[in-house]
Amino acid sequence: MLAKLKKLYKFVLRGYKADSNTYIKYLRKIGCTIGENCWFHDPATTFVDTDKPYMIEIGDNVHITRNCTIVAHGYDWIVLKNLYGENFGSSEKVSIGNNVFLGMDTTVLKGVTIGDNVIIGAGSLVTKDVESNCVAAGRPAKKIMSLEDYKNKRRTQCLSEAVDSYNRLADKGMFDKIKENWEFKWIYDEKQKNHEFNTFNEFKSYCELQKDKMCN
């Protein structure tokens, strides 16, 4: 009952930006093409061009995080109109491929195509096309590395991050957080092909050992 009341409150307060599903439904209705399994992490702070929604195509499995902007038109031509009396309309298609992540505060401008399997770093300004299977970031956004290289980098970093996260949660007595829905759970899940430990207790012992080494 409480969950339903919260959902109703959000809808009254935010309208079509109440949650991701409501926002996607609205964007599709006004002309955006949006695939399956997409997610807007914070619709209230997201801006998707509602002036030219039919110029925006978003593929499957796309995650768009807080404070992102996607625009398919420009209004800079008003300066030319005011000075020369001529109207130069400005609108180009924006295409975002499948399996794409837009980090917080990312802006995607008109005429941009982002390929499949792409990570766009937080704070990026995407002014030109981004090829598939890569990580790009910056203002303007540029390719930083291939997705394969990024996977290898994250694999190296992930274990040390998991150990630090576990020890901090353990110090605060937040064991429920570790056992239920923890992003590093795959490390000790034998069902995962890239798991590092066979059991949770094995991983726990490793974390405690690393903590002891840092303290000594």
C-alpha positions as CSV (number, residue, x, y, z in Angstrom):
1,M,0.0,0.0,0.0
2,L,2.8,2.4,0.9
3,A,4.6,1.6,-2.3
4,K,1.5,2.5,-4.3
5,L,1.1,5.8,-2.4
6,K,4.7,6.7,-3.1
7,K,4.2,5.9,-6.8
8,L,1.1,8.1,-6.9
9,Y,2.8,10.9,-5.1
10,K,5.7,10.8,-7.7
11,F,3.2,10.9,-10.6
12,V,1.3,13.8,-9.2
13,L,4.6,15.7,-8.5
14,R,6.5,14.8,-11.6
15,G,3.9,13.8,-14.2
16,Y,5.3,11.9,-17.1
17,K,8.7,12.0,-15.4
18,A,7.5,10.1,-12.4
19,D,9.6,7.1,-13.2
20,S,11.6,5.5,-16.1
21,N,8.7,3.4,-17.5
22,T,6.3,6.4,-17.5
23,Y,8.9,8.6,-19.1
24,I,9.7,6.0,-21.8
25,K,6.0,5.5,-22.5
26,Y,5.6,9.3,-22.9
27,L,8.6,9.7,-25.2
28,R,7.4,6.9,-27.4
29,K,4.0,8.5,-27.6
30,I,5.4,11.8,-28.9
31,G,7.6,10.2,-31.5
32,C,10.9,8.9,-30.0
33,T,12.0,5.4,-31.0
34,I,13.1,3.6,-27.9
35,G,14.0,-0.1,-27.7
36,E,13.5,-2.7,-25.0
37,N,15.1,-2.8,-21.5
38,C,16.0,0.8,-21.4
39,W,16.3,2.7,-18.2
40,F,16.3,6.4,-17.2
41,H,17.9,6.5,-13.8
42,D,16.5,9.9,-12.9
43,P,13.9,11.1,-15.3
44,A,13.2,14.3,-13.3
45,T,16.7,15.6,-14.2
46,T,16.8,14.2,-17.7
47,F,16.0,16.2,-20.9
48,V,15.2,14.5,-24.1
49,D,14.3,16.8,-27.0
50,T,10.5,17.1,-27.1
51,D,10.6,19.6,-29.9
52,K,12.0,17.1,-32.4
53,P,11.3,13.7,-30.7
54,Y,10.9,12.0,-34.0
55,M,14.6,12.6,-34.8
56,I,15.7,10.5,-31.8
57,E,16.4,6.8,-31.9
58,I,17.5,4.8,-28.9
59,G,18.3,1.1,-29.1
60,D,17.9,-1.8,-26.6
61,N,19.5,-2.0,-23.1
62,V,20.4,1.7,-22.9
63,H,21.0,3.3,-19.5
64,I,20.7,7.1,-19.3
65,T,21.8,8.5,-15.9
66,R,21.1,11.7,-14.0
67,N,21.1,15.1,-15.6
68,C,21.7,13.8,-19.2
69,T,20.5,15.9,-22.2
70,I,19.7,14.6,-25.7
71,V,18.9,17.3,-28.3
72,A,18.1,16.9,-32.0
73,H,17.8,20.5,-32.9
74,G,19.5,23.9,-32.4
75,Y,18.2,27.4,-32.0
76,D,21.4,29.2,-32.6
77,W,20.0,30.3,-36.0
78,I,18.0,33.0,-34.3
79,V,21.1,35.1,-34.2
80,L,21.4,34.9,-38.0
81,K,17.7,35.6,-38.4
82,N,17.9,38.7,-36.3
83,L,20.9,40.0,-38.2
84,Y,20.2,38.9,-41.8
85,G,16.5,38.3,-41.7
86,E,17.0,34.7,-42.9
87,N,15.8,31.5,-41.2
88,F,18.1,28.5,-41.2
89,G,16.3,25.7,-39.4
90,S,18.5,23.3,-37.5
91,S,17.6,19.6,-36.9
92,E,19.5,16.3,-37.3
93,K,18.9,12.8,-36.2
94,V,20.4,11.4,-33.0
95,S,21.0,7.7,-32.9
96,I,22.0,5.7,-29.8
97,G,22.8,2.1,-30.4
98,N,22.3,-1.0,-28.3
99,N,23.9,-1.6,-24.9
100,V,24.9,2.0,-24.2
101,F,25.6,3.8,-20.9
102,L,25.5,7.6,-20.7
103,G,27.2,8.8,-17.5
104,M,25.9,11.6,-15.4
105,D,25.8,15.1,-16.9
106,T,26.3,13.9,-20.4
107,T,25.0,16.0,-23.3
108,V,24.4,14.4,-26.8
109,L,24.0,17.0,-29.6
110,K,22.1,16.8,-32.9
111,G,23.6,14.8,-35.7
112,V,25.4,12.3,-33.4
113,T,25.4,8.5,-33.8
114,I,26.6,6.4,-30.9
115,G,27.4,2.8,-31.8
116,D,26.6,-0.4,-29.9
117,N,28.3,-1.4,-26.7
118,V,29.5,2.0,-25.7
119,I,30.2,3.7,-22.4
120,I,30.1,7.5,-22.3
121,G,31.9,8.9,-19.3
122,A,30.3,11.4,-16.9
123,G,30.3,15.0,-17.9
124,S,30.9,14.3,-21.5
125,L,29.8,16.6,-24.4
126,V,29.1,14.3,-27.4
127,T,29.4,16.4,-30.6
128,K,30.6,13.7,-33.1
129,D,29.9,10.1,-33.8
130,V,31.2,7.5,-31.4
131,E,32.2,4.1,-32.8
132,S,30.9,0.8,-31.4
133,N,32.7,-1.2,-28.7
134,C,34.5,1.6,-27.0
135,V,34.7,4.0,-24.0
136,A,34.5,7.7,-24.8
137,A,34.6,10.8,-22.6
138,G,35.5,14.5,-22.5
139,R,34.3,17.8,-23.7
140,P,34.2,17.1,-26.6
141,A,33.9,13.4,-26.1
142,K,36.7,11.3,-27.7
143,K,37.5,7.6,-27.7
144,I,39.6,6.7,-24.7
145,M,40.0,2.9,-25.1
146,S,38.3,-0.1,-26.6
147,L,35.6,-1.9,-24.6
148,E,37.9,-5.0,-24.4
149,D,40.7,-2.9,-22.8
150,Y,38.2,-1.4,-20.4
151,K,37.0,-4.9,-19.4
152,N,40.5,-6.0,-18.6
153,K,41.1,-2.8,-16.7
154,R,38.0,-3.2,-14.6
155,R,38.8,-6.9,-13.9
156,T,42.0,-5.8,-12.4
157,Q,40.5,-3.0,-10.3
158,C,37.3,-4.8,-9.3
159,L,38.8,-7.2,-6.8
160,S,40.5,-4.5,-4.8
161,E,37.3,-2.4,-4.9
162,A,35.3,-5.4,-3.7
163,V,37.7,-6.0,-0.8
164,D,37.5,-2.4,0.3
165,S,33.7,-2.3,0.0
166,Y,33.3,-5.5,2.0
167,N,35.6,-4.3,4.8
168,R,33.8,-1.0,5.1
169,L,30.4,-2.6,5.2
170,A,31.7,-5.2,7.7
171,D,33.1,-2.4,9.9
172,K,29.6,-0.8,10.0
173,G,27.9,-4.2,10.7
174,M,25.9,-4.0,7.4
175,F,26.2,-7.7,6.6
176,D,22.6,-7.8,5.1
177,K,23.8,-5.4,2.4
178,I,26.7,-7.8,1.5
179,K,24.5,-10.9,1.3
180,E,21.5,-9.6,-0.5
181,N,22.1,-7.3,-3.3
182,W,25.8,-6.5,-3.7
183,E,27.3,-5.5,-7.0
184,F,30.4,-7.6,-6.2
185,K,28.5,-10.7,-5.5
186,W,29.7,-12.3,-8.7
187,I,33.2,-12.6,-7.3
188,Y,32.2,-15.5,-5.1
189,D,29.2,-16.9,-7.1
190,E,30.4,-20.1,-8.7
191,K,27.6,-19.9,-11.3
192,Q,29.5,-16.9,-12.8
193,K,32.2,-18.0,-15.3
194,N,34.6,-15.3,-14.1
195,H,34.2,-15.7,-10.3
196,E,37.4,-15.4,-8.3
197,F,36.3,-17.4,-5.2
198,N,34.3,-20.6,-4.8
199,T,32.4,-19.5,-1.7
200,F,31.5,-16.4,0.3
201,N,33.5,-17.5,3.3
202,E,36.6,-17.9,1.1
203,F,36.1,-14.4,-0.1
204,K,35.5,-13.2,3.4
205,S,38.7,-14.7,4.7
206,Y,40.6,-13.1,1.8
207,C,39.1,-9.7,2.7
208,E,40.1,-10.0,6.3
209,L,43.6,-11.0,5.4
210,Q,44.0,-8.0,3.2
211,K,42.7,-5.8,6.0
212,D,45.2,-7.3,8.4
213,K,48.1,-6.6,6.0
214,M,47.0,-2.9,5.7
215,C,46.9,-2.6,9.5
216,N,50.3,-4.1,10.0
